Amino acid sequence: MISSEFFADAPDDGTITRIVEQLGGDRVHALVTLRPLARIMPSQWQQYVQNGLRMGYEDWLEHMLRKPPYEKPNPSFWQRHRHDRLAERWARIAGPERVTVVVVDDRDRGGLMRTFETLLGLPVNFLHPAADTANRSLTLAETEMLRNLNVEFRGNGLPEELYSRRVRNGAVLHMKNTCSPTPRDVKIPTPRWAARAAGESGAEMAERIGTLAVRVIGDPALLSAVPELPLPAGPEPRISPEAAARALYGALAAAASTPLGATPARTVHQTSSKELVRVLGHRFLKRLGRR
């Protein structure tokens, strides 16, 4: 099993064809896991903020749901989350008999693990979720702190490399790794109108998926789920002093580990094959010379 959300970004049939062919051709089975849009949208907005977005949540929702062609500021959102078209693209290349859509029920915490155990022929309770604090969502206060930082950062024309190293992989990563949200932290609330619009889109997508002849596991009606009651207005979100300190420390630690102007260390997968061959050849010749 090979799993990556970036498969959903394949832009056209040619790209999907290459992926399927290089992974095994007619042995490949594509599986898509789906959740209700109303749950996805706050998570995606804070993720875009982590990547530099400066737009507030309600303004972002207006652009994604009310302002056609719904491509600004994040065209990747509907590329991934227009779920019927996503399943259709892969079914067109792999064949509908080799595409499975899994509708996730977040009320059943172990349901997704049990589904994969069945599909992969594994024993029951063989799979367990790994604790991954670095992948947690930001709270409303944390996201707003970062969004305001993005406004200052972009407004002053600082380089993207600086943002990536000091903010995304420094301040934010350290804060997420060392601070866990508490019940007092305010989650990102979705306005009622946006939740309804997301539910309507989810219902339309579920109906279309039902016509694709792909296998569906789970209840497609969940894709149109909308919270029964609007979220009550809570206190103004405030970032805790501890979270702010952790974020500041993360930025300072990133600065100390790689001074500005220095070449940052790269992992193997960030290095081209040509350069890897050159480095390995140089090491081989050097070792041969010592012998």
For each residue, the residues with C-beta under 8 A, 3 or more apart:
1: 116 120
2: 23
3:
4: 7
5: 8 9 80
6: 9
7: 4 10 19 30
8: 5 32 79 80 86
9: 5 6 76 79 80
10: 7 15 16 19 89
11: 15 79
12: 15 16
13: 16 17 89 92 93
14: 17 18
15: 10 11 12 18 19
16: 10 12 13 19 20 89 90 92 93 94
17: 13 14 20 21 93
18: 14 15 21 22
19: 7 10 15 16 22 23
20: 16 17 23 24 25 28 30 93 94
21: 17 18 25
22: 18 19
23: 2 19 20 27 28
24: 20 27 28
25: 20 21 28
26: 98
27: 23 24
28: 20 23 24 25 94 98
29: 94 98 99 100
30: 7 20 90 91 94 98 99 100
31: 99 100 101 102 119
32: 8 83 86 87 90 99 100 101 102
33: 102 104 112
34: 83 101 102 103 104 223
35: 39 40 103 104 106 223
36: 39 40 198 199 202 222 223 224 225 226
37: 40 41 81 198 199 201 202 223
38: 41 190 194 195 198 199 202 225 226 227
39: 35 36 42 43 106 225
40: 35 36 37 43 44 81
41: 37 38 44 45 61 64 190 194 198
42: 39 45 46 57 137 187 188 189 190
43: 39 40 46 47 137
44: 40 41 47 48 74 77 81
45: 41 42 48 49 53 57 60 61 143 188
46: 42 43 49 50 137 138 143 188
47: 43 44 50 51 137
48: 44 45 51 52 53 60 73 74
49: 45 46 52 53 138 143 146 147 150
50: 46 47 138 146 168 172
51: 47 48 168
52: 48 49 150 153 154 160 163 168
53: 45 48 49 60 73 74 147 150
54: 147 150 151 154
55: 59 60 63 73 147
56: 59 60 147
57: 42 45 60 61 143 188 190
58: 61 62 191 194
59: 55 56 62 63
60: 45 48 53 55 56 57 63 64 73 74
61: 41 45 57 58 64 65 66 190 191 194
62: 58 59 65 66 67
63: 55 59 60 66 67 70 72 73
64: 41 60 61 67 70 74 77 78
65: 61 62 70 194 197 198 201
66: 61 62 63 197
67: 62 63 64 70 72
68:
69:
70: 63 64 65 67 77 78
71: 75 78
72: 63 67 75
73: 48 53 55 60 63
74: 44 48 53 60 64 77
75: 71 72 78 79
76: 9 79 80
77: 44 64 70 74 80 81
78: 64 70 71 75 81 82
79: 8 9 11 75 76 82
80: 5 8 9 76 77 86
81: 37 40 44 77 78 86
82: 78 79 85 86 205
83: 32 34 86 87 101 202 205 209 223
84: 87 88 204 205 206 208 209 212
85: 82 88 89
86: 8 32 80 81 82 83 89 90
87: 32 83 84 90 91 99 101 209 212 214
88: 84 85 91 92 208 212
89: 10 13 16 85 86 92 93
90: 16 30 32 86 87 93 94 99
91: 30 87 88 94 95 96 99 212 213 214
92: 13 16 88 89
93: 13 16 17 20 89 90
94: 16 20 28 29 30 90 91 98 99
95: 91 98 99
96: 91 99 212 213 214
97: 213 215
98: 26 28 29 30 94 95
99: 29 30 31 32 87 90 91 94 95 96 212 214 215
100: 29 30 31 32 119 214 215 216 217
101: 31 32 34 83 87 209 214 215 216 217
102: 31 32 33 34 112 115 217 218
103: 34 35 216 217 218 219 220 222 223
104: 33 34 35 111 112 218 222
105: 108 111 218 219 222
106: 35 39 109
107:
108: 105 111
109: 106
110: 113 114
111: 104 105 108 114 115 218
112: 33 102 104 115 116
113: 110 116 117 127 128 129
114: 110 111 117 118 124
115: 102 111 112 118 119 217 218
116: 1 112 113 119 120 122 127
117: 113 114 120 122 123 124 125 126 127
118: 114 115 121
119: 31 100 115 116
120: 1 116 117
121: 118
122: 116 117 126 127
123: 117 126
124: 114 117
125: 117 128
126: 117 122 123
127: 113 116 117 122
128: 113 125
129: 113
130:
131:
132: 135 136
133: 136 176 177 178 180
134: 173 176 177
135: 132 176
136: 132 133 176 180 181
137: 42 43 46 47 188
138: 46 49 50 142 143 146 172 176
139: 142 143 181 185 186 187 188 237 239
140: 143 144 185 186 187 188 189 237
141: 144 145 185 186 237 238 239 240 243
142: 138 139 145 146 175 239 243
143: 45 46 49 57 138 139 140 146 147 188
144: 140 141 147 148 237 239
145: 141 142 148 149 239 244 247
146: 49 50 138 142 143 149 150 167 172
147: 49 53 54 55 56 143 144 150 151
148: 144 145 151 152
149: 145 146 152 153 167
150: 49 52 53 54 146 147 153 154
151: 54 147 148 154 155
152: 148 149 155 156
153: 52 149 150 156 158 163 167
154: 52 54 150 151 157 158
155: 151 152
156: 152 153
157: 154
158: 153 154 162 163
159: 162 163
160: 52 163 164
161: 164 165
162: 158 159 165 166 167 260
163: 52 153 158 159 160 166 167 168
164: 160 161 167 168 169
165: 161 162 168 169 170 254 258 264
166: 162 163 169 170 171 251 254 255
167: 146 149 153 162 163 164 170 171 172 251
168: 50 51 52 163 164 165 171 172 173
169: 164 165 166 172 173 254
170: 165 166 167 173 174 250 251 252 253 254 255
171: 166 167 168 174 175 247 248 250 251 254
172: 50 138 146 167 168 169 175 176 247 250
173: 134 168 169 170 176 177 250
174: 170 171 177 178 246 247 249 250 251 253
175: 142 171 172 178 179 243 246 247 250
176: 133 134 135 136 138 172 173 179
177: 133 134 173 174
178: 133 174 175 246
179: 175 176 240 242 243 246
180: 133 136
181: 136 139 185
182: 185
183:
184:
185: 139 140 141 181 182 237 240
186: 139 140 141 189 234 235 237
187: 42 139 140
188: 42 45 46 57 137 139 140 143
189: 42 140 186 231
190: 38 41 42 57 61 194 195 198 227 231
191: 58 61 194 195 230
192: 195 196 230
193: 196 197
194: 38 41 58 61 65 190 191 197 198
195: 38 190 191 192 198 199 226 227
196: 192 193 199 200 226
197: 65 66 193 194 200 201
198: 36 37 38 41 65 190 194 195 201 202 226
199: 36 37 38 195 196 202 203 224 225 226
200: 196 197 203 204 224
201: 37 65 197 198 204 205
202: 36 37 38 83 198 199 205 206 223 224 225
203: 199 200 206 207 223 224
204: 84 200 201 207 208
205: 82 83 84 201 202 208 209 223
206: 84 202 203 209 210 220 221 223 224
207: 203 204 210 211
208: 84 88 204 205 211 212
209: 83 84 87 101 205 206 212 214 216 220
210: 206 207 216 220
211: 207 208
212: 84 87 88 91 96 99 208 209
213: 91 96 97
214: 87 91 96 99 100 101 209
215: 97 99 100 101
216: 100 101 103 209 210 220
217: 100 101 102 103 115
218: 102 103 104 105 111 115 222
219: 103 105 222
220: 103 206 209 210 216 223
221: 206 224 225
222: 36 103 104 105 218 219 225
223: 34 35 36 37 83 103 202 203 205 206 220
224: 36 199 200 202 203 206 221
225: 36 38 39 199 202 221 222
226: 36 38 195 196 198 199
227: 38 190 195 230 231
228:
229:
230: 191 192 227
231: 189 190 227 234
232:
233:
234: 186 231 237
235: 186 238
236:
237: 139 140 141 144 185 186 234
238: 141 235
239: 139 141 142 144 145 243 244
240: 141 179 185 243 244
241: 244 245
242: 179 245 246
243: 141 142 175 179 239 240 246 247
244: 145 239 240 241 247 248
245: 241 242 248 249
246: 174 175 178 179 242 243 249 250
247: 145 171 172 174 175 243 244 250 251
248: 171 244 245 251 252
249: 174 245 246 252 253
250: 170 171 172 173 174 175 246 247 253 254
251: 166 167 170 171 174 247 248 254 255
252: 170 248 249 255 256
253: 170 174 249 250 256 257
254: 165 166 169 170 171 250 251 257 258
255: 166 170 251 252 258 259 260
256: 252 253 259
257: 253 254
258: 165 254 255 262 264 265
259: 255 256 262
260: 162 255
261:
262: 258 259
263:
264: 165 258
265: 258
266: 270 271
267: 270 271
268: 271 276
269:
270: 266 267
271: 266 267 268 275 276 279
272: 275 276
273: 276 277
274: 277 278
275: 271 272 278 279
276: 268 271 272 273 279 280
277: 273 274 280 281
278: 274 275 281 282
279: 271 275 276 282 283
280: 276 277 283 284
281: 277 278 284 285
282: 278 279 285 286
283: 279 280 286 287
284: 280 281 287 288
285: 281 282 288 289
286: 282 283 289 290
287: 283 284 290 291
288: 284 285 291
289: 285 286
290: 286 287
291: 287 288
